[in-house]
Amino acid sequence: MKSKDSWVVDHVRKMAARGKILFRQHALDRMGERKIWRDDVLKAIERGENIHIQKPPTETGKNIRVFFQEATDENIPSFCVIVAIEHPYAQIITVYYFKEEKGWSYDENLKIWRHF
Amino acid sequence: MKCVICSNRMQEINTSYNSRWGDYTLTIQGIKAYKCDECDELVFNSEVAKMIQSITAGFSEKEGDKPDFLNVEETAELLRVSNQTIYNMIKDGRLVATKVGREWRFSKEKVISLIDNGNEEISLAAQKGTQLTQNESELIQKHVNRLKNKSEEKRK
């Protein structure tokens, strides 16, 4: 059964499929530092698990934010992509490694990162 | 379009961007981006982001591979001596060099090994009056160690 917020995730994925994705400077800086490729970030949005949705207002904005984990079948997903919706685009706000951030734990059974 | 952080308007501009790939940084000019009037944050479309990453990653790899062969200036810089010292060292056989056309070329590996071999060659150079002081020897050794660490890191 789909959650009531799944439309948001679908919406972001549709925008990504249509090329309506923008990269904020902060996100591109962090990706460069960590050597994370754009294609892997887009793959995370298109195929990675949605792990968190942050509803507005947040500390740093008024847009809904959707969190995706890296799309990988073999390893534990290593990075998180945060996307904010600003119609008609979705803007990637930041990309970080889970190990660098507090507040995440990995659920081995469900194979997803959980925010606590 | 609005900025998702401060909700102000963003406008399309041509700008320069200091791109990074690991420790490597590169300034790219003439990049199309949206800029927030208020917080100055830039936003790039997906294709521009791809182009920025490809250029920066490409250059960072090229930089790492580059100096397998050095010219006189680069060798002098590496050894922290003058160009004339390098010519002297070629002349008396302390430095192995190959002439390509009118230019001398040096194997970076051999120049490094020259210093690596217990500093014997450096001591010899100092004895022969090539003005290498203890301080200069230490500087060269420091520089070579840095280069070695860099290439080891790259290999990893």
Interface residues (C-beta under 8 A of the other chain):
Chain A: G19 I21 L22 F23 R24 Q25 H26 L28 D29 M31 G32 E33 K35 W37 R38 D39 L42 T60 G61 K62 N63 A84 E86 Y89 Q91 I93
Chain B: M1 K2 V4 I5 C6 S7 Y17 S19 R20 W21 G22 A33 Y34 E41 L42 V43 F44 N45 S46 E47 V48 A49 K50 I52 Q53 T56 A57
